[in-house]
Amino acid sequence: MSDANLNTDDNVTPDTVWVEHTSFVDQIPRSILMLFVFAVFVGLWQIATSFNLVSSIVLPTPVETFNDMIFVGKNLLTGDYMLSALWITTKEVIYGFALAMAIGFSLGILVGETAFGERAIMPYLVALDTMPKVAFAPLFIAWLGFGIESKVALAAFIATFPIVVGTAAGLHATDENSRMLFKTMGASRLQTLFKMKLPMGLPQIFTGLKIGAVGVMAGAITAEFLGGGKGFGELIRVAASQLNTPRVFSLILYLSILGLGLYALVTFSQRRIVFWHRDTVSK
């Protein structure tokens, strides 16, 4: 081949190198994107209420909701009755999530590590998860009473299945070469589980935990709707019965802050523990 052809090939090579391009949206800071989406949402909300597209009884104005949020915030800061109600709901969520983690992690290991769990236990878990969760609320209330126990039970019941699936999927995420390496080194089944399968399956396990953290709030509030109680769910039910929609919206927004806090805690733990794994969804 001539020198001219070599020079031509050298000139073409740099143009054929693939370069990853960053889109315009990816260059915008996350805080700016969130503010933009929030502004669009509030703007559409204001338009719907200003032009009477939706009845004010059904949908309050953003100003009414904001003023009621200030009222609820002052009530919380002064330690009035809403603070005790929020604390009750917080305990239901925390206890329910802790119980869901304990049960879900144990069942996940049983399903992911044994043929009996995968073939005999998992079908029943799937069947339970496909059933309407609200239908179980009266049963938990009949079994455990109107106290905090029934709320914790329903919250854990809703949040358990994602943790089971995430744990089982994490245990199956290990590659064949790693399993063969541990086997040739004479590692026991427990050593393989705790030193190889669980560490490598942490990304999937935390995915299940994040889904469970979202569902546990719904379980606690649903149980308060149907089984009474003294938490925020009861305050929402009373406000809805009085057609006080601004209060309903403001209480729901404060509950969303509590749910976001639990989700953020799980995400923070994932970043600290699974620091070697890039999770683009949580960033």
C-alpha positions as CSV (number, residue, x, y, z in Angstrom):
1,M,0.0,0.0,0.0
2,S,1.3,3.4,-0.9
3,D,2.2,6.2,1.5
4,A,-0.6,8.3,0.0
5,N,-3.2,5.7,1.0
6,L,-1.8,5.5,4.5
7,N,-2.0,9.2,4.9
8,T,-5.6,9.1,3.6
9,D,-6.5,6.4,6.1
10,D,-4.9,8.3,9.0
11,N,-7.0,11.4,8.1
12,V,-10.2,9.4,8.1
13,T,-9.7,7.6,11.3
14,P,-10.3,10.5,13.7
15,D,-13.7,11.2,12.1
16,T,-14.8,7.6,12.7
17,V,-14.3,7.8,16.5
18,W,-17.6,7.6,18.3
19,V,-18.2,10.5,20.7
20,E,-21.1,10.5,23.2
21,H,-23.2,13.7,22.9
22,T,-25.0,15.2,25.8
23,S,-28.5,16.3,25.1
24,F,-29.7,19.8,25.9
25,V,-32.0,18.6,28.8
26,D,-29.1,16.7,30.4
27,Q,-27.1,20.0,30.5
28,I,-29.7,21.8,32.5
29,P,-29.3,21.5,36.3
30,R,-31.8,19.2,38.0
31,S,-33.1,22.0,40.3
32,I,-34.0,24.2,37.3
33,L,-35.9,21.3,35.6
34,M,-37.8,20.6,38.8
35,L,-38.7,24.3,39.2
36,F,-39.9,24.4,35.6
37,V,-42.1,21.4,36.0
38,F,-43.5,22.8,39.3
39,A,-44.2,26.2,37.6
40,V,-46.0,24.5,34.7
41,F,-48.1,22.4,37.1
42,V,-49.1,25.3,39.3
43,G,-49.8,27.4,36.2
44,L,-52.2,24.8,34.8
45,W,-53.8,24.4,38.2
46,Q,-54.4,28.2,38.4
47,I,-55.9,28.3,34.9
48,A,-58.2,25.4,35.7
49,T,-59.5,27.2,38.8
50,S,-59.6,30.7,37.4
51,F,-61.7,29.8,34.4
52,N,-64.0,27.5,36.5
53,L,-63.0,24.5,34.5
54,V,-63.2,22.5,37.8
55,S,-65.5,23.3,40.7
56,S,-63.8,25.0,43.7
57,I,-65.4,22.4,45.9
58,V,-63.4,19.7,44.1
59,L,-60.2,21.6,43.4
60,P,-59.1,24.6,45.5
61,T,-56.9,27.4,44.1
62,P,-53.2,27.2,44.6
63,V,-53.4,30.3,46.9
64,E,-56.0,28.6,49.1
65,T,-53.9,25.5,49.3
66,F,-50.8,27.5,50.1
67,N,-52.5,29.4,52.9
68,D,-53.8,26.2,54.4
69,M,-50.3,24.7,54.2
70,I,-49.1,27.7,56.3
71,F,-51.8,27.1,58.8
72,V,-50.9,23.4,59.1
73,G,-47.2,24.3,59.3
74,K,-47.9,26.7,62.2
75,N,-49.9,24.0,63.9
76,L,-47.1,21.6,63.6
77,L,-44.5,24.1,64.9
78,T,-46.5,25.0,67.9
79,G,-46.9,21.3,68.9
80,D,-50.7,21.3,68.5
81,Y,-52.9,18.3,67.7
82,M,-51.6,18.0,64.2
83,L,-48.0,17.3,65.4
84,S,-49.2,14.3,67.4
85,A,-51.2,13.1,64.4
86,L,-48.1,13.4,62.2
87,W,-46.0,11.5,64.7
88,I,-48.5,8.7,64.9
89,T,-48.5,8.3,61.1
90,T,-44.7,8.5,61.1
91,K,-44.5,5.7,63.5
92,E,-46.9,3.6,61.4
93,V,-44.7,4.2,58.3
94,I,-41.4,3.5,60.1
95,Y,-42.6,0.4,61.9
96,G,-44.4,-0.9,58.8
97,F,-41.3,-0.4,56.6
98,A,-39.0,-2.1,59.2
99,L,-41.4,-5.0,59.4
100,A,-41.6,-5.2,55.6
101,M,-37.8,-5.2,55.3
102,A,-37.5,-8.0,57.8
103,I,-40.1,-10.2,56.2
104,G,-39.3,-9.3,52.6
105,F,-35.6,-9.9,53.1
106,S,-36.1,-13.3,54.7
107,L,-38.6,-14.4,52.1
108,G,-36.4,-13.0,49.3
109,I,-33.5,-15.2,50.5
110,L,-35.8,-18.2,50.7
111,V,-37.1,-17.6,47.2
112,G,-33.7,-16.7,45.7
113,E,-31.7,-19.5,47.4
114,T,-33.9,-22.5,47.5
115,A,-35.9,-24.4,44.8
116,F,-38.7,-24.9,47.4
117,G,-39.0,-21.2,47.9
118,E,-39.0,-20.4,44.2
119,R,-41.4,-23.2,43.1
120,A,-43.7,-23.5,46.2
121,I,-43.6,-20.1,48.0
122,M,-43.3,-17.6,45.2
123,P,-46.6,-18.4,43.4
124,Y,-48.5,-17.8,46.7
125,L,-46.7,-14.5,47.1
126,V,-47.6,-13.4,43.6
127,A,-51.2,-14.4,44.2
128,L,-51.4,-12.3,47.3
129,D,-49.8,-9.4,45.6
130,T,-52.4,-9.5,42.8
131,M,-55.3,-9.2,45.3
132,P,-56.6,-5.7,46.1
133,K,-54.8,-4.6,49.2
134,V,-57.7,-2.5,50.5
135,A,-59.7,-5.7,50.9
136,F,-57.3,-6.8,53.6
137,A,-57.7,-3.7,55.7
138,P,-60.9,-4.9,57.5
139,L,-59.2,-8.3,58.2
140,F,-56.2,-6.6,59.8
141,I,-58.5,-4.4,61.8
142,A,-60.6,-7.4,63.0
143,W,-57.4,-9.4,63.9
144,L,-55.4,-6.6,65.4
145,G,-57.9,-4.0,66.5
146,F,-58.2,-0.2,65.8
147,G,-54.8,0.7,67.2
148,I,-51.5,1.3,65.5
149,E,-50.9,-2.5,65.0
150,S,-53.4,-2.9,62.2
151,K,-52.0,0.2,60.3
152,V,-48.5,-1.2,60.6
153,A,-49.6,-4.6,59.4
154,L,-51.3,-3.2,56.2
155,A,-48.4,-0.9,55.5
156,A,-45.9,-3.8,55.8
157,F,-48.2,-6.0,53.7
158,I,-48.1,-3.6,50.8
159,A,-44.4,-2.9,51.0
160,T,-43.2,-6.5,51.4
161,F,-43.6,-8.0,47.9
162,P,-41.3,-5.5,46.1
163,I,-38.6,-6.2,48.7
164,V,-39.0,-10.0,48.1
165,V,-38.7,-9.6,44.4
166,G,-35.7,-7.2,44.7
167,T,-33.9,-9.5,47.0
168,A,-34.5,-12.7,44.9
169,A,-33.5,-10.8,41.7
170,G,-30.3,-9.6,43.4
171,L,-29.3,-13.1,44.5
172,H,-29.8,-14.3,40.9
173,A,-27.8,-11.4,39.5
174,T,-24.4,-13.1,40.1
175,D,-22.6,-14.4,37.1
176,E,-21.5,-18.0,36.6
177,N,-17.8,-17.3,36.7
178,S,-18.1,-15.8,40.2
179,R,-20.1,-18.8,41.5
180,M,-17.6,-21.2,40.0
181,L,-14.7,-19.3,41.6
182,F,-16.3,-19.5,45.1
183,K,-17.1,-23.2,44.5
184,T,-13.5,-24.0,43.5
185,M,-12.2,-22.2,46.6
186,G,-14.3,-24.4,48.8
187,A,-16.7,-21.7,50.0
188,S,-19.7,-22.9,51.9
189,R,-23.3,-21.9,50.9
190,L,-23.5,-19.3,53.6
191,Q,-20.1,-17.8,52.7
192,T,-21.2,-17.6,49.1
193,L,-24.4,-16.0,50.1
194,F,-23.0,-13.3,52.4
195,K,-19.7,-12.7,50.6
196,M,-20.7,-12.9,47.0
197,K,-24.4,-13.0,46.2
198,L,-25.7,-10.4,48.6
199,P,-23.0,-7.8,47.9
200,M,-23.4,-8.2,44.1
201,G,-27.2,-8.1,44.4
202,L,-27.4,-4.9,46.5
203,P,-28.5,-2.7,43.5
204,Q,-31.6,-4.9,42.9
205,I,-32.2,-5.2,46.6
206,F,-32.2,-1.4,47.0
207,T,-34.6,-1.1,44.0
208,G,-37.1,-3.2,45.9
209,L,-36.5,-1.1,49.1
210,K,-37.3,2.1,47.2
211,I,-40.5,0.7,45.7
212,G,-41.5,-0.5,49.2
213,A,-40.7,2.9,50.7
214,V,-43.3,4.4,48.3
215,G,-45.9,1.8,49.0
216,V,-45.7,1.7,52.8
217,M,-47.2,5.2,53.0
218,A,-50.2,4.2,51.0
219,G,-50.8,1.2,53.3
220,A,-50.7,3.3,56.5
221,I,-53.0,6.0,55.2
222,T,-55.5,3.4,53.8
223,A,-55.7,1.6,57.1
224,E,-56.4,5.0,58.8
225,F,-59.2,5.7,56.4
226,L,-60.9,2.4,57.0
227,G,-60.0,1.7,60.6
228,G,-60.0,5.0,62.3
229,G,-57.0,6.1,64.2
230,K,-55.4,9.4,65.2
231,G,-53.0,10.1,62.4
232,F,-53.0,12.3,59.4
233,G,-55.2,9.9,57.5
234,E,-58.0,10.5,60.0
235,L,-57.5,14.3,59.7
236,I,-57.8,13.9,55.9
237,R,-61.0,11.8,56.2
238,V,-62.6,14.4,58.6
239,A,-61.6,17.3,56.3
240,A,-63.0,15.5,53.2
241,S,-66.3,14.9,55.0
242,Q,-66.5,18.6,55.7
243,L,-65.7,19.4,52.0
244,N,-62.6,21.3,53.2
245,T,-60.5,20.5,50.1
246,P,-57.7,23.0,50.8
247,R,-57.1,21.2,54.1
248,V,-57.1,17.8,52.3
249,F,-54.6,19.0,49.8
250,S,-52.3,20.6,52.3
251,L,-52.3,17.4,54.5
252,I,-51.6,15.3,51.5
253,L,-48.7,17.5,50.5
254,Y,-47.2,17.2,54.0
255,L,-47.6,13.4,53.8
256,S,-45.8,13.5,50.5
257,I,-42.9,15.2,52.2
258,L,-42.8,12.4,54.7
259,G,-42.8,9.9,51.9
260,L,-40.1,11.7,50.0
261,G,-38.0,11.8,53.2
262,L,-38.2,8.0,53.6
263,Y,-37.4,7.5,49.9
264,A,-34.5,9.9,50.2
265,L,-33.2,8.0,53.2
266,V,-33.2,4.7,51.2
267,T,-31.5,6.4,48.3
268,F,-28.8,8.0,50.5
269,S,-28.1,4.6,52.1
270,Q,-27.8,3.1,48.6
271,R,-25.3,5.7,47.5
272,R,-23.3,5.1,50.7
273,I,-23.3,1.3,50.6
274,V,-23.5,0.6,46.9
275,F,-21.1,3.5,45.9
276,W,-19.6,1.4,43.1
277,H,-22.9,1.1,41.2
278,R,-24.3,4.0,39.1
279,D,-28.0,4.4,39.5
280,T,-29.1,7.0,37.0
281,V,-32.7,6.9,38.1
282,S,-32.0,8.1,41.7
283,K,-29.6,10.8,40.6
